[in-house]
Amino acid sequence: MGKLGEALAILKKFELPVKQQNNRSAYTLLALANIQENSDWKDSEDNLVRIHDILLFISENYGYTYAENSRETIRRQTIHQFEHAGIVERNKDDPKRPTNSGKTVYSLTSEFLEVLKTYGTDDFEKSVEWFLDNQTSLSEKYQGIREIHKISVKVDDTELEFSSGEHNELQKDIIEEFAPRFAGGSKVLYVGDTAHKNLYKLDDELEKLGIPMTKHDKLPDVVLYDEKNNWIYLIEAVTSHGPVSDKRYYELEEMLEECKCGKIYVSCFKDKATFKKYVADIAWDTEVWISDIPNHMIHYNGDRFIGPR
């Protein structure tokens, strides 16, 4: 029946949802295992592949070309379901790698790989039965591995779980180190996450301050509110994306034209080396904080220290 047909039969045996019993998922399985048309399933490999690598493999070995914009479909409609089923694990070589990293790789779990190698033998049915009997525990096992590398931050009485990565580590520093030092008594109104944009958001309080929820996707990474002074801190955590530049400053000013709070714009960096990359982009009348020298700030203005303009 050919390797594509065999891969489809395997997915059916493993009781994948109907929406994952298709050519897209079958090709993805073949790419993950490095199975070409003349390969034997017993030679399935433990590869680390990016979504881009999967597209190349399919094109080069099976003559079917997916457009580059198909990557998100493969990730969301195949890879995610493979992960939940205990078939695939993400970033085995570096579990702390950020979710949105361009270096993110996927590989078959060791348990699934061993079963896959038995396809076409008398042991296959029994191996599949064992896998399905243990599917829930296997899925929890690999989910648990990812949970270990999450970043915990306490906001008021809420325990937030960030996905791993430099950007979210910096957001943790902003909440736990910057806020007590330079925004004492402030309340966290919003914080995003590389995996979940709206990880923590107090809609009612943001709206009361004149911050339109119709444009919440334009908010900076962290928003703090100092009720005593009626100041709002608009904070960008700068790792791979830019600081509060002139463009970003005026974009936020326009978005917050109904907000009557004093606005304090802050660009935060993990270290001086990252800060130096963005020096020329930072807008005047804004602030800079570097987390590895947490007791100091850099004020991009000539007449005053931290405070609204």
C-alpha positions as MATLAB code, in Angstrom:
seq = 'MGKLGEALAILKKFELPVKQQNNRSAYTLLALANIQENSDWKDSEDNLVRIHDILLFISENYGYTYAENSRETIRRQTIHQFEHAGIVERNKDDPKRPTNSGKTVYSLTSEFLEVLKTYGTDDFEKSVEWFLDNQTSLSEKYQGIREIHKISVKVDDTELEFSSGEHNELQKDIIEEFAPRFAGGSKVLYVGDTAHKNLYKLDDELEKLGIPMTKHDKLPDVVLYDEKNNWIYLIEAVTSHGPVSDKRYYELEEMLEECKCGKIYVSCFKDKATFKKYVADIAWDTEVWISDIPNHMIHYNGDRFIGPR';
ca = [
       0.000    0.000    0.000;
       3.045    2.296    0.132;
       4.488    4.088    3.132;
       1.822    6.797    3.167;
      -0.910    4.157    3.364;
       0.982    2.311    6.109;
       1.374    5.516    8.095;
      -2.382    6.134    7.812;
      -3.050    2.588    9.025;
      -0.736    3.171   11.995;
      -2.522    6.378   12.995;
      -5.827    4.538   12.864;
      -4.438    1.726   15.038;
      -3.318    4.261   17.631;
      -6.859    5.653   17.751;
      -5.903    9.185   16.759;
      -8.922   11.482   16.222;
     -10.440   11.314   12.742;
      -9.120   14.814   11.946;
      -5.577   13.495   12.452;
      -6.125   10.376   10.327;
      -5.191   12.152    7.108;
      -2.308   12.561    4.688;
      -0.933   15.616    6.509;
      -0.550   13.696    9.763;
       0.711   10.566    7.982;
       3.403   12.544    6.161;
       4.361   14.193    9.453;
       4.755   10.793   11.103;
       6.975    9.616    8.240;
       9.140   12.729    8.589;
       9.479   12.358   12.355;
      10.579    8.739   11.977;
      12.686    9.439    8.847;
      10.863    6.732    6.928;
      11.275    6.932    3.159;
       9.402    4.837    0.605;
      12.026    2.070    0.663;
      12.673    2.168    4.432;
      11.664   -0.469    6.958;
       9.673    0.612    9.985;
      12.151   -1.202   12.212;
      14.652    1.471   11.169;
      12.492    4.332   12.509;
      14.716    7.006   14.017;
      14.691    9.306   17.002;
      15.065   12.613   15.141;
      14.885   16.208   16.310;
      13.020   18.089   13.579;
      11.555   21.548   13.124;
       8.270   22.077   11.308;
      10.304   23.464    8.405;
      12.326   20.218    8.311;
       9.092   18.228    8.117;
       7.952   20.224    5.076;
      11.303   19.677    3.357;
      11.254   15.933    4.091;
       7.771   15.517    2.623;
       8.699   17.454   -0.505;
      12.033   15.713   -1.083;
      10.907   12.154   -0.310;
       7.238   12.035   -1.277;
       6.973   14.749   -3.898;
       4.196   16.620   -2.126;
       4.867   20.291   -1.431;
       3.200   22.143    1.415;
       3.409   25.932    1.345;
       5.508   27.538    4.072;
       2.354   29.043    5.546;
       1.167   25.484    6.229;
       3.583   25.258    9.170;
       1.044   26.565   11.669;
      -1.571   24.071   10.429;
       0.835   21.170   10.935;
       1.795   22.470   14.358;
      -1.769   23.029   15.562;
      -3.655   20.283   13.750;
      -1.119   17.453   13.909;
       1.836   18.025   16.222;
      -0.246   19.240   19.178;
      -2.480   16.170   18.978;
       0.579   13.909   18.693;
       1.930   15.530   21.860;
      -1.317   14.996   23.753;
      -1.341   11.341   22.716;
       2.173   10.717   24.034;
       3.505   10.184   20.504;
       5.675   13.294   20.255;
       7.666   15.384   22.704;
       8.867   18.929   22.215;
      12.430   20.200   22.690;
      13.833   17.015   24.195;
      17.322   18.465   23.734;
      16.462   21.630   25.686;
      13.125   21.610   27.585;
      13.725   25.214   28.686;
      13.662   26.458   25.094;
      10.872   29.048   24.659;
       7.658   27.847   23.068;
       7.883   30.392   20.266;
      11.576   29.824   19.482;
      12.516   29.265   15.864;
      14.741   26.444   17.128;
      11.831   24.432   18.565;
      12.150   20.769   17.592;
       9.939   17.713   17.883;
      10.749   14.016   18.212;
       8.956   10.720   18.736;
       8.730    9.603   22.350;
      10.874    6.584   23.187;
       7.780    4.512   24.030;
       6.028    5.244   20.732;
       9.232    4.677   18.767;
       9.632    1.181   20.194;
       6.076    0.295   19.191;
       6.513    1.825   15.744;
       9.539   -0.378   15.068;
       7.365   -3.478   15.460;
       5.001   -2.511   12.611;
       4.710   -5.387   10.177;
       5.687   -7.996   12.770;
       3.662  -10.326   14.960;
       4.443   -8.130   17.965;
       2.772   -4.998   16.616;
      -0.790   -5.640   17.847;
       0.392   -6.475   21.346;
       2.692   -3.416   21.403;
      -0.141   -1.124   20.327;
      -2.389   -2.588   22.998;
       0.259   -1.899   25.645;
       0.696    1.686   24.409;
      -3.024    2.418   24.409;
      -3.427    0.927   27.884;
      -0.746    3.318   29.112;
      -1.597    6.283   26.893;
      -2.972    8.470   29.665;
       0.047    7.972   31.906;
       2.423    8.526   28.983;
       0.672   11.747   28.022;
       0.834   12.931   31.640;
       4.498   11.974   31.802;
       5.474   14.175   28.871;
       3.145   16.969   29.931;
       4.742   16.772   33.365;
       8.202   17.187   31.881;
       7.091   20.444   30.291;
       5.385   21.630   33.474;
       8.641   21.233   35.420;
      10.211   23.903   33.257;
       7.429   26.429   33.659;
       8.077   29.659   35.565;
       5.922   30.372   38.607;
       5.039   33.923   39.615;
       2.658   34.959   42.378;
       0.425   37.953   41.631;
      -1.725   38.894   44.609;
      -3.332   35.559   45.518;
      -2.946   34.086   42.042;
      -0.149   31.687   41.107;
       0.755   32.266   37.459;
       2.539   29.638   35.366;
       4.590   31.119   32.546;
       5.967   28.963   29.762;
       9.763   28.731   29.891;
      12.055   31.171   28.115;
      14.093   34.351   28.548;
      11.160   36.667   27.830;
       9.003   35.212   30.590;
      11.944   35.032   32.998;
      12.353   38.768   32.473;
       8.631   39.332   33.093;
       9.010   37.435   36.356;
      11.871   39.797   37.291;
       9.718   42.808   36.426;
       6.957   41.653   38.775;
       9.190   40.449   41.603;
      12.179   42.822   41.379;
      11.288   45.984   39.467;
       7.810   46.563   40.894;
       8.760   46.509   44.610;
      11.721   48.838   44.004;
      10.311   51.417   41.613;
       6.545   50.923   41.606;
       5.941   50.181   45.281;
       2.316   49.468   46.121;
       1.372   49.022   42.477;
      -1.044   46.373   41.322;
      -0.533   44.094   38.329;
      -3.364   44.709   35.873;
      -1.997   42.777   32.928;
       0.787   40.367   32.075;
       1.190   38.327   28.920;
       3.053   35.134   28.114;
       4.864   33.946   24.984;
       2.457   31.007   24.803;
      -0.687   32.747   26.123;
      -0.884   36.461   25.310;
      -3.463   37.203   28.037;
      -2.075   35.173   30.918;
      -3.390   37.612   33.544;
      -5.759   40.460   32.764;
      -8.119   42.460   34.986;
     -10.574   43.661   32.355;
     -12.853   45.687   34.636;
     -10.024   47.649   36.222;
      -8.324   48.298   32.892;
     -11.579   49.591   31.412;
     -12.181   51.862   34.429;
      -8.827   53.485   33.720;
      -9.811   54.161   30.113;
      -7.822   51.337   28.551;
      -9.933   49.926   25.687;
     -10.290   46.147   25.809;
     -10.970   46.121   22.079;
      -7.245   46.832   21.683;
      -5.898   44.623   24.475;
      -3.619   42.846   21.979;
      -1.677   46.126   21.709;
      -0.868   46.285   25.407;
       2.782   46.116   26.479;
       4.063   42.997   28.249;
       3.285   44.160   31.798;
       0.911   46.852   33.063;
       1.081   48.070   36.677;
      -1.174   50.609   38.400;
      -0.198   52.837   41.324;
      -3.557   53.956   42.730;
      -2.037   56.357   45.285;
      -0.359   58.489   42.596;
      -2.730   57.485   39.788;
       0.224   56.335   37.737;
       0.191   53.518   35.209;
       3.400   51.696   34.277;
       3.539   50.447   30.694;
       6.414   47.984   30.556;
       8.047   46.157   27.669;
      10.211   43.099   28.439;
      12.860   43.304   25.736;
      14.499   40.084   24.612;
      13.886   39.545   20.904;
      11.328   42.322   20.349;
      11.936   46.027   20.622;
      11.742   48.522   23.508;
       9.508   51.560   23.886;
      10.634   53.265   20.697;
       9.232   56.542   19.333;
       6.818   54.541   17.197;
       5.715   52.358   20.114;
       5.431   55.401   22.409;
       3.039   57.217   20.087;
       1.119   54.027   19.331;
       0.441   53.567   23.045;
      -0.304   57.265   23.557;
      -2.932   57.084   20.826;
      -4.425   53.872   22.213;
      -4.564   55.340   25.737;
      -5.942   58.768   24.841;
      -8.942   58.181   27.149;
      -6.718   57.084   30.054;
      -6.232   59.994   32.489;
      -3.507   58.296   34.558;
       0.050   59.547   34.576;
       1.840   57.238   32.140;
       5.290   55.836   32.794;
       6.923   53.940   29.949;
       9.617   51.430   30.835;
      11.859   49.234   28.674;
      13.294   46.332   30.660;
      16.341   44.268   29.731;
      17.982   41.172   31.188;
      21.513   42.585   30.979;
      23.625   45.447   29.639;
      24.570   43.522   26.509;
      20.915   43.334   25.418;
      20.342   46.966   26.400;
      23.252   48.094   24.190;
      21.606   46.502   21.145;
      18.589   48.785   21.516;
      20.102   52.036   22.835;
      19.418   53.942   19.621;
      15.766   52.821   19.503;
      14.613   53.941   22.957;
      12.272   56.940   23.056;
      12.967   60.039   25.139;
      10.829   60.588   28.230;
      10.880   56.881   29.010;
      12.715   54.719   31.549;
      15.111   51.787   31.324;
      15.611   49.017   33.877;
      18.169   46.195   33.671;
      17.334   43.176   35.796;
      20.874   42.087   36.624;
      21.505   45.531   38.187;
      18.040   45.814   39.787;
      18.688   48.751   42.141;
      19.339   51.266   39.359;
      17.442   52.830   36.493;
      18.358   54.843   33.426;
      16.168   57.883   32.804;
      15.817   58.994   29.198;
      15.027   62.590   30.055;
      16.813   65.694   31.189;
      14.685   67.238   33.873;
      13.349   64.584   36.225;
      13.476   61.040   37.502;
      10.769   58.421   37.243;
       7.236   59.777   36.892;
       4.711   60.754   34.225;
       5.545   63.592   31.841;
];
